[in-house]
Amino acid sequence: PQLPHGHMPLPSFWKVVEDTLQQSGAKLRAFCQAFETVTPSPGTQPLTPAEERKVLSLVSKHGPDKLYQVTSNISGSRDLDLTLLRGQIVALLQSSDTKGNTSRWLVDAGGPRGFVPAAKLQPY
């Protein structure tokens, strides 16, 4: 079969090939970047069925944009602090504590509610 650009002079043909490859490369890079931002980092653990049910209830109660994952174990030291394990999913209720401190967030852990360090949460 005849190539659609087969009638072109060779330099023009190679220019078309080069442009097409550059566009494809750019699309591939954009896709890879998008894929990296969507897939969770290797540090996140798969959810147990019980956790999954909890996540679904948190999503229905608070919406998906309010979900955060705990990045490292949290042991609550003060009153109203939660003790959570790395990988747990929580829903953000308020991005500050009662005194307006934004480094401690009020979250719903699928039952218990309390404060956790904001630095140990990442968007889910």
Buried (B, 14 or more C-beta within 10 A) or exposed (E): EEEEEEEEEEEEBEEEEEEEEEEEEEEEEEEEEEEEEEEEEEEBEEBEEEBEEBBEBBBEEBEEEBBBBBBEEBEBEEEEBBEBEBBBBBBBBEEBBEEEEEEBBBBBBBEEBBBBBBEBBEEB
